[in-house]
Amino acid sequence: MYPNSPSIDLNDSHVFVIYVPYDKGELAHAKCGDSSWTYVGKGNEFNDVIVYEGRFYVVDRSGIVYRINVSSLELQQLYPRIADGELGTMKYLVESGGALYVVDKYDKGRIRFKAYKLNKKSDGSFVWDLMKSLGDRAFILGRGFSLSVSAGEFFGYEGHCIYFTHNTRARVFKL
């Protein structure tokens, strides 16, 4: 939901959700006062949606990140696909330290993850850089939410790790 401030008129608030009928991952939108959902980007299989720098972004199953134009409900591909070659089974969008990340989950055999950070190149274009480390940051991924915390500020968390659930059990993956 955005904006989610008590000082904003509710009529200016928008909600985007990933609706998963038969594992399709459809993106739906509603504005305060709407009587039904409006589906956006039909035909795409979306994995996650986030508010980043005051705008909505969504990632699809193939690793393409789109910015959502709230006025027209059009999707604008802003950045290149996260990787060439093998893609994981689930993508998560995470904001960490002011930067946007895509975390790709691989769930074939043993579970593993790859994290990509969006970086601006000197020519003004953007690139997804594969991260070897998250430093002090810990990413917490769940069904319907993703967040980043400083491991030094939260007892029990370790930096450079991704926390997630699998088969109803909490797990940790050290990147």
FENGI-V342626 format. One record per backbone hydrogen bond with DSSP energy under -0.5 kcal/mol. NH is the residue of the N-H (numbers start at 0). CO is the residue of the C=O. E is the energy in kcal/mol with one decimal. If there is no record, write none. Layout:
BEGIN
nh = {NH;NH}
co = {CO;CO}
e = {E;E}
END
This chain:
BEGIN
nh = {1;7;11;12;13;14;16;18;18;20;21;22;23;25;26;27;28;29;31;33;37;39;43;45;45;46;47;49;51;51;54;55;56;57;58;59;60;62;65;66;67;68;68;69;72;73;75;76;77;77;78;81;88;89;91;93;95;95;98;100;101;102;103;103;104;104;105;106;107;108;109;111;113;115;116;117;118;118;120;123;126;128;128;129;130;136;137;138;139;140;140;141;143;144;146;148;150;150;152;153;153;156;159;160;160;161;162;163;165;168;170;172;174;174}
co = {13;4;8;9;1;29;27;16;25;18;19;19;20;18;39;16;37;14;12;30;28;26;40;24;43;58;58;56;49;54;51;67;49;65;47;63;44;59;57;75;55;66;73;67;68;68;66;74;64;75;64;62;104;104;102;100;93;98;95;93;115;91;101;113;89;102;111;104;109;106;107;105;103;101;128;99;116;126;124;120;118;116;126;127;114;133;148;160;146;138;162;144;141;141;139;137;135;148;149;149;150;153;136;136;157;172;138;170;168;165;163;161;159;172}
e = {-2.4;-1.6;-2.5;-2.0;-3.1;-2.6;-2.4;-0.7;-3.7;-0.7;-0.6;-0.6;-1.2;-2.7;-0.7;-2.8;-2.6;-2.1;-1.4;-2.9;-2.7;-2.8;-2.0;-3.4;-0.7;-2.8;-1.2;-2.6;-0.6;-3.0;-1.4;-0.5;-2.7;-2.3;-2.3;-2.2;-3.1;-2.1;-3.0;-2.7;-2.5;-0.6;-2.9;-0.8;-2.6;-0.6;-2.6;-0.5;-1.3;-0.6;-1.0;-1.6;-2.6;-1.2;-2.3;-2.2;-0.5;-2.5;-1.9;-2.7;-2.2;-2.8;-0.5;-3.2;-3.2;-0.6;-3.3;-0.6;-0.5;-0.6;-0.8;-2.1;-1.8;-2.6;-2.5;-2.6;-0.5;-2.7;-3.5;-2.1;-2.5;-2.9;-0.7;-0.5;-3.1;-2.0;-2.5;-2.2;-3.2;-0.6;-3.0;-2.6;-1.0;-1.0;-2.2;-2.4;-2.8;-0.7;-1.6;-0.8;-0.6;-1.6;-2.0;-0.7;-0.6;-2.8;-3.3;-2.0;-2.5;-1.6;-3.5;-2.7;-1.9;-0.7}
END
